[in-house]
């Protein structure tokens, strides 16, 4: 039995999304059908729409969905119709990283997220691909694996929650899961988008000081200060940036640097800004070669990549919601809402830097 839905379909790389009526299948074994309330738009969606990861076309993208479970397939445990859920990244649950509670590094993660091959064709017509990140949330309904869903209390506003499934848990997880810093350590965050600002909010939770925000957008820098940054720096050339950071840190450099830009020159600046034994985290989406002086490694400095903040969503998302309830993680300040039919306007505004995190409301 199928259900009629509305979905934003990408037919060709670089083209606008087209809003269409499709039919979605009933959930199979281990699957749930979710009536989506809202979904965030992530930079990964935009990169994929221009060819990143070779996702098959035509396709329904989207991977920051939140909604209400509408139907449950066979062998699903812990979820029933009516449950409120956040949809997040898929993982196999069986490989070494999954067994060790690091599902963001699932051995099958790349295939599960980008191959768009689930247990069957999710839509009619079958030529439309789904299962993107195990959900394809640019639609009124999603067919997802039950393990993709994190159940949340019904008193939370579902319209706001979708970005916790990717962007917000990525930024916060960099600090709270990956770095796990002692209070009073120093941090520079390059890029004040949704990941960078989530990193800054988590840095305040962790007691880091100073926290230096770097961005070319003055409005983003003001927001970064409001959310916990102690200093703001307008993006400039490498030597100027390093000089400014050294002045703030008394010449020592920062204990931690986070790049969210995926710009090779910025990654190098972030790495060279480190103090001895410092750590640089690269979370810009990958895909570009990086270069930096090898001699800079000799004083115990490290550089590492991160996916999804190395989060176990079933544990970490409830933690972030508790921080939000306490007023320590005000992610709602980053949201701007659009109707589903305005998806192309939302994407354009995000690319132009007019909004931090666009969220699509479903009709």
C-alpha positions as CSV (number, residue, x, y, z in Angstrom):
1,X,0.0,0.0,0.0
2,X,1.4,3.4,-1.0
3,X,0.8,6.9,0.5
4,X,0.8,10.1,-1.7
5,X,3.4,12.6,-0.7
6,X,4.9,15.9,-1.8
7,X,8.7,15.9,-2.4
8,X,11.4,18.2,-3.7
9,X,13.1,16.2,-6.5
10,X,16.5,17.0,-7.9
11,X,16.6,15.8,-11.6
12,X,19.9,17.2,-12.8
13,X,23.1,18.5,-11.1
14,X,23.0,22.2,-10.5
15,X,19.3,22.6,-11.3
16,X,16.6,23.8,-9.0
17,X,14.6,21.4,-6.9
18,X,11.2,20.5,-8.4
19,X,8.2,20.0,-6.1
20,X,6.3,16.9,-7.2
21,X,3.7,14.4,-6.0
22,X,5.0,10.9,-5.5
23,X,3.8,7.8,-3.7
24,X,5.8,6.3,-0.9
25,X,5.8,2.6,0.0
26,X,4.7,1.1,3.3
27,X,7.6,0.3,5.7
28,X,9.3,-3.0,5.4
29,X,11.2,-5.0,8.0
30,X,13.2,-2.7,10.3
31,X,11.7,0.4,8.7
32,X,9.4,3.2,9.8
33,X,7.4,5.7,7.8
34,X,7.6,9.2,9.3
35,X,5.3,12.1,8.6
36,X,7.8,14.9,8.6
37,X,7.1,18.2,10.4
38,X,10.2,20.0,9.2
39,X,13.7,19.4,7.9
40,X,16.9,21.3,8.0
41,X,19.0,22.0,4.8
42,X,22.7,21.1,5.2
43,X,25.6,22.2,3.1
44,X,26.1,18.5,2.2
45,X,22.7,18.6,0.5
46,X,23.9,21.5,-1.6
47,X,27.2,19.9,-2.4
48,X,25.5,16.7,-3.5
49,X,23.2,18.7,-5.7
50,X,26.3,19.8,-7.6
51,X,27.9,16.4,-7.9
52,X,29.6,15.5,-4.6
53,X,29.6,11.8,-3.8
54,X,28.0,10.7,-7.1
55,X,24.5,10.3,-5.8
56,X,22.2,8.8,-8.5
57,X,19.6,11.0,-10.1
58,X,16.8,11.9,-10.0
59,X,16.7,11.9,-6.2
60,X,15.0,13.3,-3.1
61,X,17.7,14.7,-0.8
62,X,17.5,15.9,2.8
63,X,18.9,14.4,6.0
64,X,17.9,16.6,8.9
65,X,14.3,15.5,9.3
66,X,12.0,15.5,12.3
67,X,8.4,14.2,12.5
68,X,5.9,11.7,13.8
69,X,6.1,8.0,13.2
70,X,3.1,7.1,11.0
71,X,3.6,3.4,10.4
72,X,6.0,0.7,11.7
73,X,7.3,-2.3,9.7
74,X,8.1,-5.8,10.9
75,X,10.8,-6.4,13.6
76,X,10.9,-2.8,14.7
77,X,11.5,-2.5,18.5
78,X,11.1,0.6,20.7
79,X,9.1,2.7,18.2
80,X,5.4,2.8,17.6
81,X,3.0,5.0,15.6
82,X,2.6,8.4,17.1
83,X,6.2,8.6,18.5
84,X,8.1,11.9,17.9
85,X,11.5,11.3,16.3
86,X,14.6,13.0,14.9
87,X,16.1,11.3,11.9
88,X,19.9,11.1,11.7
89,X,22.6,9.4,9.8
90,X,22.5,5.7,9.1
91,X,24.8,3.0,10.3
92,X,24.9,-0.8,10.1
93,X,25.1,-1.5,13.8
94,X,27.4,-4.6,13.2
95,X,30.9,-3.4,12.2
96,X,33.7,-2.6,14.6
97,X,33.1,1.1,14.9
98,X,29.4,0.6,15.4
99,X,30.0,-2.1,18.1
100,X,32.4,0.3,19.8
101,X,29.7,3.1,19.9
102,X,31.2,5.2,17.1
103,X,28.5,4.8,14.5
104,X,29.5,7.9,12.6
105,X,32.5,5.9,11.4
106,X,30.5,2.9,10.4
107,X,32.3,0.8,7.7
108,X,29.2,1.0,5.6
109,X,28.4,4.6,6.3
110,X,29.4,6.1,3.0
111,X,27.3,3.5,1.1
112,X,24.3,3.8,3.4
113,X,24.3,7.6,3.2
114,X,25.1,8.3,-0.5
115,X,24.3,5.2,-2.6
116,X,20.5,5.7,-2.2
117,X,19.9,1.9,-2.3
118,X,17.7,0.7,0.5
119,X,15.7,-2.5,0.8
120,X,13.6,-1.5,-2.2
121,X,12.4,1.4,-4.3
122,X,10.8,3.8,-1.8
123,X,8.7,5.8,-4.3
124,X,6.4,5.5,-7.2
125,X,7.6,6.2,-9.9
126,X,10.5,3.9,-9.1
127,X,12.9,6.0,-11.2
128,X,13.1,8.5,-8.3
129,X,15.8,7.6,-5.8
130,X,15.4,7.8,-2.1
131,X,17.1,6.5,1.0
132,X,19.5,9.5,1.0
133,X,21.2,9.3,4.4
134,X,18.6,6.6,5.1
135,X,15.8,9.2,5.1
136,X,15.4,11.6,2.1
137,X,13.7,14.3,4.2
138,X,13.0,16.9,1.5
139,X,9.5,15.5,1.5
140,X,6.3,15.4,3.5
141,X,7.0,11.7,4.4
142,X,10.2,9.6,4.8
143,X,10.8,5.9,4.8
144,X,13.7,5.3,7.2
145,X,15.4,2.6,9.0
146,X,14.3,2.4,12.6
147,X,18.0,2.8,13.7
148,X,18.0,6.2,12.0
149,X,15.5,7.5,14.4
150,X,16.0,9.0,17.9
151,X,12.8,9.2,19.9
152,X,12.2,12.5,21.7
153,X,9.6,13.7,24.2
154,X,6.5,15.1,22.6
155,X,6.8,18.4,24.5
156,X,9.7,19.5,22.3
157,X,8.9,21.6,19.2
158,X,9.6,19.2,16.3
159,X,9.9,22.1,13.8
160,X,13.2,23.0,15.5
161,X,14.8,19.6,16.1
162,X,15.8,18.3,12.7
163,X,19.3,19.9,12.5
164,X,20.3,18.1,15.7
165,X,20.5,15.0,13.5
166,X,23.5,16.4,11.6
167,X,24.8,19.9,11.7
168,X,24.3,20.8,15.3
169,X,25.5,17.4,16.7
170,X,28.5,17.7,14.4
171,X,29.6,21.1,15.9
172,X,28.8,20.2,19.5
173,X,30.3,16.8,19.2
174,X,33.7,18.2,18.0
175,X,34.1,19.7,21.5
176,X,32.1,17.4,23.7
177,X,32.9,14.0,22.1
178,X,36.2,14.5,20.2
179,X,38.3,17.1,22.0
180,X,36.8,16.6,25.5
181,X,38.8,19.6,26.7
182,X,39.6,20.7,30.2
183,X,38.1,24.1,31.2
184,X,40.2,27.1,30.5
185,X,41.8,25.8,27.3
186,X,41.8,28.0,24.3
187,X,39.9,27.5,21.0
188,X,39.7,29.1,17.6
189,X,36.8,28.3,15.3
190,X,37.2,29.1,11.6
191,X,33.8,29.6,10.0
192,X,30.7,30.7,11.9
193,X,28.0,28.8,10.1
194,X,25.8,26.3,11.8
195,X,28.6,23.8,12.6
196,X,31.0,26.5,13.8
197,X,28.4,28.2,16.0
198,X,27.4,24.9,17.5
199,X,31.0,24.3,18.3
200,X,31.1,27.7,20.0
201,X,28.0,27.0,22.1
202,X,29.6,23.6,23.1
203,X,32.8,25.4,24.0
204,X,30.9,27.6,26.4
205,X,29.4,24.5,28.0
206,X,32.9,23.0,28.3
207,X,34.3,26.2,29.9
208,X,36.8,27.0,27.2
209,X,38.5,30.5,27.3
210,X,39.4,32.2,25.1
211,X,37.1,31.2,22.3
212,X,38.0,33.0,19.1
213,X,35.4,33.1,16.2
214,X,36.8,33.7,12.7
215,X,34.5,34.6,9.8
216,X,34.1,37.1,6.9
217,X,30.5,37.9,7.8
218,X,30.3,40.6,10.5
219,X,26.7,39.5,11.5
220,X,27.9,36.0,12.0
221,X,30.7,37.2,14.2
222,X,28.2,39.2,16.4
223,X,26.0,36.1,16.7
224,X,29.1,34.1,17.7
225,X,29.9,36.5,20.5
226,X,26.3,36.3,21.7
227,X,26.5,32.5,21.8
228,X,29.8,32.3,23.7
229,X,32.8,33.5,21.7
230,X,35.1,35.7,23.7
231,X,36.8,37.2,20.7
232,X,35.9,37.8,17.0
233,X,38.3,38.1,14.1
234,X,37.4,39.1,10.5
235,X,38.8,36.5,8.1
236,X,42.0,37.8,6.5
237,X,45.4,36.5,5.2
238,X,47.2,33.7,7.0
239,X,50.0,35.9,8.6
240,X,47.5,38.5,9.8
241,X,45.3,35.8,11.3
242,X,48.2,34.1,13.0
243,X,49.4,37.4,14.4
244,X,45.9,38.2,15.8
245,X,45.5,34.8,17.4
246,X,49.0,35.1,18.9
247,X,48.2,38.4,20.4
248,X,45.0,37.0,22.0
249,X,46.9,34.0,23.4
250,X,50.0,35.8,24.5
251,X,52.1,34.3,21.7
252,X,51.4,30.7,22.6
253,X,48.7,29.8,20.0
254,X,45.5,28.0,20.7
255,X,45.1,24.6,22.3
256,X,42.4,23.7,19.8
257,X,41.5,24.9,16.3
258,X,38.4,23.9,14.4
259,X,38.0,24.4,10.7
260,X,34.5,24.2,9.2
261,X,35.2,25.9,5.9
262,X,36.8,23.1,3.8
263,X,39.2,25.8,2.4
264,X,42.7,24.4,2.2
265,X,44.3,27.8,3.1
266,X,42.0,28.1,6.1
267,X,42.8,24.6,7.3
268,X,46.5,25.4,7.1
269,X,46.0,28.6,9.1
270,X,44.0,26.7,11.7
271,X,46.8,24.1,12.0
272,X,49.5,26.7,12.2
273,X,47.6,28.6,14.9
274,X,48.1,25.7,17.3
275,X,50.1,25.8,20.5
276,X,52.5,23.0,21.2
277,X,50.6,19.8,21.7
278,X,47.5,21.4,20.2
279,X,44.8,19.7,18.1
280,X,43.2,20.9,14.9
281,X,39.9,19.4,13.9
282,X,38.9,19.5,10.2
283,X,35.1,19.3,9.7
284,X,34.6,21.0,6.3
285,X,33.2,18.1,4.4
286,X,36.4,16.8,2.8
287,X,37.0,16.4,-0.8
288,X,40.0,18.7,-1.1
289,X,43.7,18.0,-0.6
290,X,45.4,19.8,2.3
291,X,48.9,21.0,2.7
292,X,50.8,22.4,5.8
293,X,54.4,22.4,7.1
294,X,55.4,19.0,8.3
295,X,57.7,20.6,10.8
296,X,54.7,22.0,12.7
297,X,53.9,18.4,13.7
298,X,57.1,18.0,15.6
299,X,55.9,19.8,18.8
300,X,53.1,17.3,19.4
301,X,50.6,19.0,17.3
302,X,47.9,16.8,15.6
303,X,45.3,17.3,12.9
304,X,42.2,15.0,12.7
305,X,39.0,14.8,10.7
306,X,35.6,14.3,12.2
307,X,32.2,13.0,10.9
308,X,29.0,13.9,12.7
309,X,30.9,15.0,15.8
310,X,31.8,11.3,16.4
311,X,28.3,11.1,17.9
312,X,26.2,8.2,19.0
313,X,22.9,10.0,18.3
314,X,20.8,7.9,20.6
315,X,22.9,9.2,23.5
316,X,24.2,12.6,22.3
317,X,21.0,14.1,20.9
318,X,19.1,13.7,24.2
319,X,22.2,15.3,25.9
320,X,21.9,18.3,23.6
321,X,18.2,18.6,24.2
322,X,18.9,18.7,27.9
323,X,21.5,21.4,27.4
324,X,18.9,23.3,25.4
325,X,16.3,22.9,28.1
326,X,18.9,24.4,30.5
327,X,19.5,27.4,28.2
328,X,23.1,26.3,27.5
329,X,22.6,25.2,23.8
330,X,20.2,27.8,22.2
331,X,20.3,26.3,18.7
332,X,16.9,27.8,17.9
333,X,18.7,31.1,17.5
334,X,20.3,29.7,14.3
335,X,17.0,28.8,12.5
336,X,15.2,30.5,9.7
337,X,12.0,28.8,8.5
338,X,10.7,28.4,4.9
339,X,7.8,26.5,3.3
340,X,8.7,23.3,1.5
341,X,7.7,24.9,-1.8
342,X,10.3,27.7,-1.1
343,X,13.2,25.3,-1.0
344,X,15.1,27.0,-3.8
345,X,14.9,30.3,-2.1
346,X,16.1,28.7,1.1
347,X,19.1,27.2,-0.7
348,X,19.9,30.5,-2.3
349,X,19.7,32.4,1.0
350,X,22.0,29.8,2.6
351,X,24.6,30.0,-0.1
352,X,24.5,33.8,0.0
353,X,25.1,33.8,3.8
354,X,21.8,35.4,4.6
355,X,20.7,32.7,6.9
356,X,22.6,30.2,9.2
357,X,20.3,27.2,9.1
358,X,17.3,27.2,6.8
359,X,14.5,24.8,7.9
360,X,11.7,23.6,5.6
361,X,8.2,23.4,7.2
362,X,6.0,20.7,5.7
363,X,2.5,21.5,4.4
